[in-house]
Amino acid sequence: MSLVDTIKNTFVPINREGWPFIAGFAGVTLIFALFSTTLFWIGLILTAWCTYFFRDPERVTPVDDRLVISPADGIVSSVGPAIPPRELDLGAAEMTRISVFMNVFSVHVNRAPVRGRITRIEYRAGKFLNAEMDKASIENERNGVVIESPHGAVGVVQVAGLVARRIVCWVEQGNDLSVGDRFGIIRFGSRLDVYLPTAVVPRVAVGQTAIAGETIIAEFGEASALPLVRIS
């Protein structure tokens, strides 16, 4: 193994969204160094934290249409029936909602929980309540993505929180996603809601730690009996 390969395997990749922030923190740290050693060390610690925040590790995603994979790193904060936000156009009936809360130390890159085609993307301005609160799903700033999966429409909602003030979504309507694909990021601490057809069986419990792109959060019935969305 070459030295370059060793370095690549040792250090976790940084998401491109983070470099302007890291550069900003580093620049302020250099300015601090001109005035105070104490301020320099504080700035260095904050720069290291910012770099850590924007880490984007590779994940090994289970490939099975029956499985729903966590779209975010964090703690499962709710599992149960809920009416999806109206802008997603998923109807007024309750769906199964699984929410994952990300704190400021979580990986904040969001990943597709299922494979399929994006049929809708809707942004809504709103409040910045604590993302752990149940009403944050409806009242907070959010961005919803609807994916037409082999088992029907699945809604994935990026919800801003007290600290998170910037939702980023990289995909567009009509894009095809594979399960585990990166589709966005939220800065700095927030929540992801996944709205699933009621036929799904949750595989996580409130308080459980989830890993984006790896943790199975729910499961459908036999996938082979359903028509598949073909992705070229």
N, C-alpha and C positions, 0 to 999 in steps of 0.2 A: 504493500500500500504506500502511495506517495505521500509526501508531506502535505500537499494540497488536499488530498482525500482525507487525511487525518484531521486537518483543521476543519473541513466541511462537516465531518461526522461529529466533531467535538462541540461546535457552536451551533445553536439553534438559529435558523434563518429569521430575519427580521422582515415583517411585512412592509411593502413600499409606502403604505400610509403613514408609517412611523418616522421615516427619515427626516422630514421637515421639523417634527417636534424634537427629535433627538438632537438635530443640528442646533435648534433654538436653545435647548437646555445646555448644550455644550458651550455655545457662544456666551450665554449668560454666566456660566461657570468661569470662563476665562476672564470675563470682566470682573467677577467677584475676586478672582485671584490677585487683581491689582490693588485691592483695598484691604482684604482680610483673609488670613489663612482659614479661619473658622467658616467664613462664607464660602470659600473655595471648596472645602470638604462637604458642606451642605449641598452645594451645587453639584458636586461630583456624585453624591449619593442619589440626588434627584435625577441626574442624567442616567445613572445606572438603572434606576427604577423605570424610567421612561423606556429605555432600551428593552428591559425585561417585559414591560407591558405589551410592547408591539411584537413580541416573539410569535413566530408562525411555524410551529413544528409540523413535520409530516405525520400523517396518521394512516393506520391500516384499517380500512373500512370494510365491514362485512358486506358481501355482494349477494343479496337475496331479496327479491321483491316482497317477501312476506314481512321483512323487518323495517322498522322505522328507527333511524339513527339520530342521536342527539345532535341538534344544530349548534350547540354551544357548550363550552366548558363552564362548570359551576355546580350549584346545588339545586336539585329539583325542589321547586317551591310550591307547586300545586299539581294535582292530578285529579281530574274529574270533569263533569259536564259543565259546559259554558256556551253561551251564544256568541258566535264570532262577530267581530266588528262589522258593521253594516257595509262599509266600503269594499269589503272583500267579495260581496255578492254571493255568499255561501248559504243564504237562506236565514230564516228566523228561528229555526229549530236548534236545539242544543247539539253540540258536537263534543267529542272528547278532547279536552285541552290539557296539554302537558307543558308546564312552564319551567324554565331553567334560569336561575338568577346568577349573574356574573358579578363578582366583586372586583375591586381594582387590581387584584393579583391574578385574575383569571386570564387565560388566552381569550382575546376578544374577536378573533376571526370567526365568522359564522359560516356554517356548512349546510348543504342541502340534506334534509332528513330522508328524502325519498328521491327516486329518479323520475323524470318526466319533463313536460314542457311547461314553461311559464305562460300562463294565460292572463295574468293580471298583476299589476304592481300599483299600489296606492299609498301615497304619503299623506299623513294628517298631522297638522300642527297641534300642539296641546300643552299640557302642564308638565312639570318635572317633579312629580311626587316620588316618594321612595318606591323603587321598582318592585320591592317585595310585597307591596300592598296589592290586594286583589283588584281594586278599582283602577290601578295604574294601566291595566290592559285596555281600558276604554278612555280614560281621561288624559293619559300622557301622550306626548309626541310619539309617533310611531310610523313605521313603514311596513306595509303588508305585501307579501308575495304569495300568489296562488300557483301551485304546481299541480298540473293534471297528471296524476300518477296512475300506475296500473290498477289501483284500487279506488280511483276517484279523486276528487279535488282535495288537496291538502293545503291549508293556510299556514304560513310561517310569518310571524309578526315580530319585527325588531322594535323593542319598546325602550325609550329613553328613561333615564332615572334622575336621581338628585344631582349626581355629578356628571353623568353622560349628557352631553349637549350636542352631539354630532353623530347622526346616523348616516352611514355610507352603504350604498347598495350598488354593486358593480354589474349586475345583470340587467337585461332588458326583456320586455314582453316578447314572446316568441322564441327565446333562447331555450335550448335543451340542456338539462342538467343531469349529471350522473349523481348517484347518492354519494355524499361526502365532498362534493365540489364546493369550493369556497364561493360565496355569493355576496358577502359584505362584512362590515365591521362596525362596532359601536364604540365611541370613545366617551367616557372612561368609567365603565361600570353600568350595568343595565340588565335587561331581561329579554329572553326569547320565548314566545308563545307558539306552540304548534297545535293547530286545530285539525282533528282527524275524524273520519267517519266513525259513527258509534260502533261499527262492527269490530273495531280494533280492540286488542287486549293490552292494557298497559303492562309494562315489564319493569317499571321503576316505582319507587315510593318516595313520598315527601321526605326530604332530608338527605337523600342519597346523592353522592357526588357523580356527576356525568362528565364524560369526555367527548368533545365534539368530534364527529366523524368515526367514533368507535363504540360508544355505549349504546346498546339496544334499549330504546325507551318504550317501544310498543311492537305489537306483532299482529299481522292480519292472518286470515285463513289461508288455505291452499292457493298460492299464486297461479299455479298452472291452469286452474279452472277459469281464470279471468283473462280477458283480452289485454295484451301488453301494448304499451306505447313504444313504438320502435324509434330508437335514436341512432342516427347515422354517425 
